[in-house]
Amino acid sequence: MTSSLTVQNLSVRFRLPGATVHAVSDACFEVRRGECLALVGESGCGKSVMAHALMGLLPANATVAGSAWLRTEGAPPLDLLAAPEKVLARTVRGRRIGLVPQSPAAHLTPVRTARAQLAEALRELGNPASADELAARAGLDPAQLDRYPHQLSGGMAQRVVNAIALAGDPWLIVADEPTSGLDRPLVEATMTELRRLADDGRAVLLITHDLRAAERVADHIAVMYAGRVVSLAPAEEFFAGPRHPYAAGLLEALPSRGFVPIPGRPPELTDLPSGCAFRPRCDRSTAACSHLPEPGPVACHHPLEHHVAR
Amino acid sequence: MLRADGITVAYGRQRVLRAADLTVAPGVVTGLAGPSGCGKSTLARVLALLRRPDAGRLTVDGTEVRRWRHRASRDLRTRVALIFQQPRLAVDPRLTLREIAEEPFHATGRPVEDLADEVGLTPELLVRRPHEVSDGQLQRACVARALALRPRYVICDEMTTMLDASTQAHLVARLEAYRRETGAGVLAITHDEELLTRWTEPSGGPTVRMT
């Protein structure tokens, strides 16, 4: 059995005074060792909430439904959503799932050196390797480990957090917007690194708003809109011609393609339209769209047959 | 013309700009590219009168800038607007989106104009505070704020780096509409070559590369 993460009908709600945020609704996907799945979508569509739900890091006002089975070789399967905090803390976070955070500079403790933070991760996770070995494997010069986070360049800080994420040898890497705010060469380097992790037999769940970064590494692309996974397709197929109108619109907005924005704006997660949430912005919508489309690889009543790529 | 000549800036002993020259002409989009750490953002701050350079001259439509930041004359200060990379760091978290967009009117004592249509934000969003909206929605408010006083020059410092493709295309289209309508000069600072080409092409503006 290959290790895999299977997410089924994952829903996350936040209760606010006077409102409920439908952050994630009925999300389904799977990621296996050796694969990279990219979860893409606009900011505020629920991507990061999904990552936090999988790692048991949601705030107290969140309620979660569905299942997320983490199947690890040599261990009984574990439903991440039902597992108690103790189990997540002792066996999952850092050991089976490593998190590459959004902003390396903000993730590191500013008053401690990179070496101290790496050593702490290794010690806590019971890894006998030294910080130097781990750093060398992540492409860092061990001599630079004695620096404080503010003395590290963006690329080096990125490598330090990558090394920390790998300290417990997890087989699943969750990368939450690892490239936001980085310049292009650094984005490229980070993507190369994530691809290498997948090629080494780990599973990578990449959460990003950057379609071009996703194109560089992903085997599969899942597009989220208003908390739902509306499109799930092999990367090649997706970039050749996405079938969901929203996915097509997102791709067409790239500067390398049409550079045209999708008209309108995303709905409020506290006040979703009935039926297909993309309906108000979609030029293909009909009366049928007031009913929720069947979930599946293309959650749409009127999928595109062929998208003409420019 | 917004013209910088021989701009030198040092932070402590570290010199980040050495005799940099740049001209932003009205009516076109000038591109500015370069790797991170090359001084693009520092130059942007000088051009927006937010940082006095250690050496060099800045002229706005022929008037040399002699006073900087809040000491600069209101007329000069409001002629150049700056849009930052991270909207969250560029707003007062206590204000609502509407108050953020309307700040320039209050600061200059001008009558408040309705900016809601300008930004494409719903009335419901305009009463929210920054922590209640996404980066894209917040950046829309920042763009509205930057354009509120009809600046002659708009400096966009990695304005869309944090945003998804659709929001990026939307905001760039908004700035292009403003440029065509008012003949303003735009400086597009980005390390994204595809975006740079796409943004500068329609007006035929030059692209400056820093190293």
Interface residues (C-beta under 8 A of the other chain):
Chain A: G41 E42 S43 G44 S153 G154 S180 G181 L182 D183 R184 P185 L186 H209 D210 L211 G249 L250 L251 A253 L254 P255 S256 F259 V260 P261 I262 R265 E268
Chain B: P35 S36 G37 Q85 Q86 G120 L121 T122 E124 L125 V133 S134 D135 G136 Q137 T161 M162 L163 D164 A165 S166 T167 Q168 A169 H170 V172 A173 H191 D192 E193 E194 L195 T197 R198 W199
